[in-house]
Amino acid sequence: MEINKNFFQNITALNAKQITFIIIAIFTLSPFSSPALSLFLGILSTFLIPKVFNNLNKISKYLLQISVVGLGFGMNINNAIKVSQDGFWLTFIFIFGTLALGLIFGKIFKLQDKTATLITSGTAICGGSAIAAVSPVIEAENEDISVAMGIVFLLNSIALLIFPILGHYFGLSQYQFGLWSAIAIHDTSSVVGAAQSYGSDALKIATTIKLARALWIIPLTVLFAFLYKKKGKLSSFPKFILFFIVAMAVNTYFPIIEPLSVVLVSLAKNGLNLTLFLIGAGLSLENIRKVGFRSILFGLLLWIIILTSSLLVVINFY
């Protein structure tokens, strides 16, 4: 009885905005939601019921990692290795091509070096994760980090909505779309969300290549530590990727757990929808206001070049 009493006391302590937020979050777990809709509802919540709960960014970060690991139970590790090998050189070329373009455009737009470095890193590797890893190495200020995060988030939101539309317009196959989205979209959440909207095969390919791309965070931080001659804290190995690989191995070599794998993959996809909602709801209006026009133009131009050039490569060579 005491447990029930405490439970109802906690419920009644919630205000109307918090209850509304929880109801919308639960809706994103339903079959009626989708990645794009979940993100839209999250962004809408930012403007209508801002800051109803704290630590949404931290929660979404861990939920994303758990969901990605869950997706591993729906993949074959032998196929994943082949896909990673197929996309290695494409990933390598576009990462270092983006870094070179970012260096050039940063000078043209007369941006602060650290701001340009963070936006370029987020575009080249994996959005917010790369920005977070590079920031201590170059001793970036909070304002630099906020601007870079704001731009990357805005472009991720756009990518999640337009990539499936563009994919169907250009008639991309599941393989082509998975490869393209893994190369051209910043954050893992938007890559997975866009690929999930396109199809199950696209989702598998995009997730595998995107996580392989994320490993480039380590050499990137070493590179900037050398260029900036700083002894900052280098990025540690993204541990959830290791668990993702383990999940793939279990699914590949222990087919007896297939019924459980189906359930875990389904839960992971629902978790991704909730993650996108929380990411949208965690958007800071203050950070948006800090994003200057030149910084937006810099990030947008850099991304459009990567988007279009990778699309042309995928269409013509894959």
RODO-2510 file (C-alpha; in nm, 4 decimals, decimal comma):
residues 318
     n   res          X          Y          Z
     1     m     0,0000     0,0000     0,0000
     2     e     0,2866     0,2371     0,0840
     3     i     0,4406     0,1772    -0,2601
     4     n     0,1104     0,2533    -0,4327
     5     k     0,0658     0,5650    -0,2199
     6     n     0,4101     0,6960    -0,3157
     7     f     0,3438     0,6167    -0,6798
     8     f     0,0232     0,8215    -0,6880
     9     q     0,1888     1,1043    -0,4961
    10     n     0,4605     1,1216    -0,7637
    11     i     0,1995     1,1249    -1,0391
    12     t    -0,0024     1,4038    -0,8803
    13     a     0,3176     1,6048    -0,8268
    14     l     0,3609     1,6338    -1,2035
    15     n     0,2267     1,9511    -1,3609
    16     a     0,0163     1,9691    -1,6772
    17     k     0,3149     2,0373    -1,9046
    18     q     0,5081     1,7379    -1,7727
    19     i     0,2086     1,5080    -1,8124
    20     t     0,1578     1,6314    -2,1695
    21     f     0,5253     1,5676    -2,2426
    22     i     0,5038     1,2114    -2,1072
    23     i     0,1903     1,1380    -2,3137
    24     i     0,3615     1,2552    -2,6332
    25     a     0,6722     1,0506    -2,5472
    26     i     0,4579     0,7395    -2,5024
    27     f     0,2884     0,8095    -2,8377
    28     t     0,6281     0,7979    -3,0145
    29     l     0,6586     0,4365    -2,9000
    30     s     0,3340     0,3428    -3,0754
    31     p     0,2986     0,2000    -3,4292
    32     f     0,1395     0,5310    -3,5336
    33     s     0,4646     0,7243    -3,4956
    34     s     0,7691     0,7464    -3,7235
    35     p     1,1233     0,8876    -3,6983
    36     a     1,0315     1,2131    -3,8731
    37     l     0,7122     1,2601    -3,6724
    38     s     0,8909     1,1844    -3,3461
    39     l     1,1559     1,4468    -3,4181
    40     f     0,8916     1,7007    -3,5203
    41     l     0,6963     1,6422    -3,1990
    42     g     1,0158     1,6866    -2,9990
    43     i     1,0975     2,0184    -3,1664
    44     l     0,7367     2,1311    -3,1189
    45     s     0,7649     2,0487    -2,7494
    46     t     1,0741     2,2699    -2,7274
    47     f     0,8698     2,5733    -2,8278
    48     l     0,5375     2,4935    -2,6579
    49     i     0,6470     2,3283    -2,3333
    50     p     1,0204     2,4021    -2,2956
    51     k     1,2404     2,2597    -2,0196
    52     v     0,9783     2,0420    -1,8525
    53     f     1,2476     1,7891    -1,7602
    54     n     1,6231     1,8189    -1,7154
    55     n     1,8990     1,5998    -1,8626
    56     l     1,7066     1,5121    -2,1818
    57     n     2,0282     1,5259    -2,3855
    58     k     2,1999     1,2809    -2,1511
    59     i     1,9009     1,0448    -2,1553
    60     s     1,8754     1,0559    -2,5358
    61     k     2,2484     0,9844    -2,5679
    62     y     2,2278     0,6606    -2,3685
    63     l     1,8939     0,5574    -2,5189
    64     l     2,0420     0,5957    -2,8667
    65     q     2,3371     0,3745    -2,7761
    66     i     2,1095     0,1069    -2,6279
    67     s     1,8854     0,1176    -2,9363
    68     v     2,1801     0,0845    -3,1750
    69     v     2,3050    -0,2191    -2,9821
    70     g     1,9544    -0,3662    -3,0115
    71     l     1,9658    -0,3243    -3,3891
    72     g     2,2780    -0,5406    -3,3904
    73     f     2,0608    -0,8435    -3,3078
    74     g     1,9032    -0,8092    -3,6516
    75     m     2,2304    -0,8130    -3,8462
    76     n     2,4697    -1,0768    -3,9760
    77     i     2,8313    -1,0020    -3,8868
    78     n     2,9680    -1,1528    -4,2106
    79     n     2,7458    -0,9271    -4,4193
    80     a     2,8394    -0,6309    -4,1989
    81     i     3,2112    -0,6881    -4,2598
    82     k     3,1544    -0,6952    -4,6351
    83     v     2,9494    -0,3746    -4,6232
    84     s     3,2149    -0,1997    -4,4110
    85     q     3,4856    -0,3004    -4,6582
    86     d     3,2776    -0,1754    -4,9506
    87     g     3,2287     0,1632    -4,7844
    88     f     3,5784     0,2077    -4,6358
    89     w     3,7414     0,4093    -4,9119
    90     l     3,4305     0,6166    -4,9726
    91     t     3,4202     0,7012    -4,6018
    92     f     3,7938     0,7793    -4,5963
    93     i     3,7768     1,0099    -4,8992
    94     f     3,4772     1,2069    -4,7757
    95     i     3,6074     1,2471    -4,4209
    96     f     3,9354     1,4013    -4,5297
    97     g     3,7710     1,5868    -4,8185
    98     t     3,5339     1,7482    -4,5674
    99     l     3,8223     1,8426    -4,3375
   100     a     4,0060     2,0086    -4,6282
   101     l     3,6976     2,1991    -4,7439
   102     g     3,6219     2,3060    -4,3882
   103     l     3,9700     2,4523    -4,3526
   104     i     3,9322     2,6486    -4,6780
   105     f     3,5760     2,7707    -4,6161
   106     g     3,6597     2,8672    -4,2585
   107     k     3,9134     3,1176    -4,3936
   108     i     3,6758     3,2437    -4,6635
   109     f     3,3907     3,3004    -4,4160
   110     k     3,6345     3,4467    -4,1602
   111     l     3,5041     3,2264    -3,8823
   112     q     3,6832     3,1713    -3,5538
   113     d     3,9230     2,8779    -3,6033
   114     k     3,7725     2,6737    -3,3210
   115     t     3,4136     2,7262    -3,4377
   116     a     3,5056     2,6219    -3,7930
   117     t     3,7002     2,3213    -3,6622
   118     l     3,4066     2,1955    -3,4550
   119     i     3,1497     2,2388    -3,7348
   120     t     3,3843     2,0673    -3,9802
   121     s     3,4513     1,7804    -3,7388
   122     g     3,0792     1,7291    -3,6812
   123     t     3,0154     1,7250    -4,0565
   124     a     3,3065     1,4933    -4,1341
   125     i     3,2559     1,2267    -3,8669
   126     c     2,9443     1,1987    -3,6558
   127     g     2,7921     1,5272    -3,5518
   128     g     2,7640     1,5966    -3,1811
   129     s     2,9893     1,3067    -3,0788
   130     a     3,2783     1,4390    -3,2866
   131     i     3,2226     1,7921    -3,1570
   132     a     3,2247     1,6662    -2,7987
   133     a     3,5445     1,4672    -2,8614
   134     v     3,7358     1,7441    -3,0370
   135     s     3,6290     2,0297    -2,8025
   136     p     3,8667     1,9519    -2,5123
   137     v     4,1538     1,8827    -2,7512
   138     i     4,1382     2,2314    -2,9055
   139     e     4,0202     2,3917    -2,5775
   140     a     3,7039     2,5275    -2,7372
   141     e     3,4893     2,7797    -2,5521
   142     n     3,1297     2,6992    -2,4566
   143     e     3,0036     2,9436    -2,7174
   144     d     3,2000     2,7661    -2,9926
   145     i     3,0535     2,4328    -2,8828
   146     s     2,6988     2,5727    -2,8630
   147     v     2,7170     2,7219    -3,2135
   148     a     2,8564     2,4015    -3,3656
   149     m     2,6021     2,1816    -3,1857
   150     g     2,3161     2,4095    -3,2913
   151     i     2,4113     2,4024    -3,6593
   152     v     2,4672     2,0266    -3,6652
   153     f     2,1338     1,9657    -3,4942
   154     l     1,9440     2,1879    -3,7377
   155     l     2,0999     2,0159    -4,0392
   156     n     2,0345     1,6729    -3,8853
   157     s     1,6679     1,7619    -3,8486
   158     i     1,6514     1,8680    -4,2125
   159     a     1,8340     1,5519    -4,3246
   160     l     1,5954     1,3230    -4,1413
   161     l     1,3029     1,4774    -4,3300
   162     i     1,4454     1,5241    -4,6813
   163     f     1,6753     1,2251    -4,7312
   164     p     1,4001     0,9611    -4,7730
   165     i     1,2208     1,1974    -5,0152
   166     l     1,5381     1,2515    -5,2192
   167     g     1,6171     0,8806    -5,2087
   168     h     1,2818     0,7908    -5,3639
   169     y     1,3070     1,0781    -5,6138
   170     f     1,6419     0,9542    -5,7447
   171     g     1,5308     0,5904    -5,7266
   172     l     1,8061     0,4802    -5,4900
   173     s     1,8193     0,1145    -5,3939
   174     q     1,8214     0,0107    -5,0290
   175     y     2,1981    -0,0390    -5,0492
   176     q     2,2596     0,2965    -5,2175
   177     f     2,0445     0,4870    -4,9698
   178     g     2,2034     0,3185    -4,6692
   179     l     2,5513     0,4028    -4,7975
   180     w     2,4594     0,7609    -4,8900
   181     s     2,2885     0,8434    -4,5611
   182     a     2,5791     0,6965    -4,3597
   183     i     2,8241     0,9207    -4,5475
   184     a     2,6236     1,2429    -4,5764
   185     i     2,4261     1,2760    -4,2501
   186     h     2,6002     1,3984    -3,9353
   187     d     2,4598     1,2218    -3,6274
   188     t     2,3961     0,8504    -3,5846
   189     s     2,0399     0,9195    -3,4674
   190     s     1,9425     1,0939    -3,7923
   191     v     2,1267     0,8377    -4,0069
   192     v     1,9382     0,5539    -3,8421
   193     g     1,6093     0,7464    -3,8431
   194     a     1,6286     0,8302    -4,2141
   195     a     1,7387     0,4765    -4,3090
   196     q     1,4640     0,3240    -4,0945
   197     s     1,2094     0,5284    -4,2910
   198     y     1,3550     0,3999    -4,6188
   199     g     1,3634     0,0279    -4,5443
   200     s     1,5069    -0,2507    -4,3301
   201     d     1,8007    -0,3262    -4,5638
   202     a     1,8920     0,0415    -4,5818
   203     l     1,8829     0,0523    -4,2016
   204     k     2,1290    -0,2366    -4,1675
   205     i     2,3736    -0,0929    -4,4186
   206     a     2,3522     0,2632    -4,2855
   207     t     2,4015     0,1578    -3,9239
   208     t     2,7040    -0,0571    -4,0007
   209     i     2,8847     0,2016    -4,2138
   210     k     2,7923     0,4894    -3,9850
   211     l     2,9380     0,3147    -3,6792
   212     a     3,2539     0,2334    -3,8758
   213     r     3,2688     0,6027    -3,9690
   214     a     3,2337     0,6990    -3,6012
   215     l     3,5599     0,5175    -3,5206
   216     w     3,7429     0,7909    -3,7105
   217     i     3,6854     1,0113    -3,4030
   218     i     4,0040     0,8648    -3,2531
   219     p     4,2507     0,9576    -3,5326
   220     l     4,0682     1,2901    -3,5756
   221     t     4,1303     1,3926    -3,2145
   222     v     4,4949     1,2871    -3,2446
   223     l     4,5255     1,4996    -3,5602
   224     f     4,3832     1,8108    -3,3939
   225     a     4,5926     1,7548    -3,0832
   226     f     4,8959     1,7734    -3,3109
   227     l     4,7704     2,0723    -3,5136
   228     y     4,6719     2,2737    -3,2070
   229     k     4,9710     2,1449    -3,0074
   230     k     4,7466     2,0821    -2,7093
   231     k     4,7540     1,7968    -2,4611
   232     g     4,3781     1,7773    -2,4358
   233     k     4,1820     1,4705    -2,3403
   234     l     4,1627     1,2433    -2,6419
   235     s     3,8465     1,0607    -2,7327
   236     s     3,8021     0,7176    -2,5827
   237     f     3,6807     0,4218    -2,7840
   238     p     3,3004     0,4393    -2,8270
   239     k     3,2182     0,1350    -2,6126
   240     f     2,8640     0,0902    -2,7395
   241     i     3,0069     0,0044    -3,0830
   242     l     3,1807    -0,2940    -2,9224
   243     f     2,8473    -0,4116    -2,7803
   244     f     2,6889    -0,3616    -3,1240
   245     i     2,9507    -0,5945    -3,2735
   246     v     2,8876    -0,8507    -2,9979
   247     a     2,5134    -0,8365    -3,0701
   248     m     2,5771    -0,9035    -3,4390
   249     a     2,8046    -1,1961    -3,3537
   250     v     2,5443    -1,3488    -3,1205
   251     n     2,2751    -1,3142    -3,3866
   252     t     2,5038    -1,4666    -3,6516
   253     y     2,6418    -1,7655    -3,4626
   254     f     2,3483    -1,8482    -3,2320
   255     p     2,0436    -1,8681    -3,4621
   256     i     1,8509    -2,0396    -3,1834
   257     i     1,7830    -1,6972    -3,0285
   258     e     1,6115    -1,5653    -3,3431
   259     p     1,2694    -1,5171    -3,1709
   260     l     1,4381    -1,3060    -2,9032
   261     s     1,6336    -1,1140    -3,1675
   262     v     1,3117    -1,0174    -3,3448
   263     v     1,1739    -0,8743    -3,0210
   264     l     1,4955    -0,6861    -2,9413
   265     v     1,5131    -0,5301    -3,2884
   266     s     1,1498    -0,4191    -3,2625
   267     l     1,2153    -0,2597    -2,9238
   268     a     1,5290    -0,0921    -3,0633
   269     k     1,3329     0,0698    -3,3456
   270     n     1,0758     0,2006    -3,0984
   271     g     1,3618     0,3247    -2,8827
   272     l     1,5008     0,5186    -3,1775
   273     n     1,1697     0,6994    -3,2236
   274     l     1,1700     0,7975    -2,8564
   275     t     1,5359     0,9033    -2,8887
   276     l     1,4547     1,1381    -3,1759
   277     f     1,1689     1,2882    -2,9754
   278     l     1,3991     1,3516    -2,6783
   279     i     1,6660     1,5009    -2,9046
   280     g     1,4109     1,7432    -3,0489
   281     a     1,2780     1,8277    -2,7030
   282     g     1,6303     1,8861    -2,5753
   283     l     1,7002     2,1551    -2,8345
   284     s     1,8033     2,4766    -2,6591
   285     l     1,6422     2,7992    -2,7824
   286     e     1,9406     2,9835    -2,6407
   287     n     2,1778     2,7819    -2,8588
   288     i     1,9658     2,8530    -3,1664
   289     r     1,9888     3,2264    -3,0984
   290     k     2,3683     3,2003    -3,0733
   291     v     2,4015     3,0498    -3,4215
   292     g     2,5174     3,3344    -3,6458
   293     f     2,4364     3,3731    -4,0141
   294     r     2,7937     3,3144    -4,1349
   295     s     2,8262     3,0022    -3,9237
   296     i     2,4963     2,8655    -4,0592
   297     l     2,6018     2,9440    -4,4165
   298     f     2,9400     2,7779    -4,3575
   299     g     2,7859     2,4598    -4,2150
   300     l     2,5107     2,4508    -4,4780
   301     l     2,7464     2,4982    -4,7746
   302     l     2,9886     2,2361    -4,6443
   303     w     2,7043     1,9893    -4,5941
   304     i     2,5431     2,0553    -4,9344
   305     i     2,8742     1,9847    -5,1095
   306     i     2,9160     1,6564    -4,9205
   307     l     2,5503     1,5659    -4,9740
   308     t     2,5512     1,6231    -5,3506
   309     s     2,8971     1,4835    -5,4269
   310     s     2,8362     1,1633    -5,2251
   311     l     2,4967     1,1233    -5,3937
   312     l     2,6586     1,1463    -5,7380
   313     v     2,9230     0,8909    -5,6393
   314     v     2,6654     0,6486    -5,4988
   315     i     2,4394     0,6777    -5,8054
   316     n     2,7206     0,6285    -6,0571
   317     f     2,9465     0,3766    -5,8848
   318     y     2,7252     0,1740    -5,6498
***
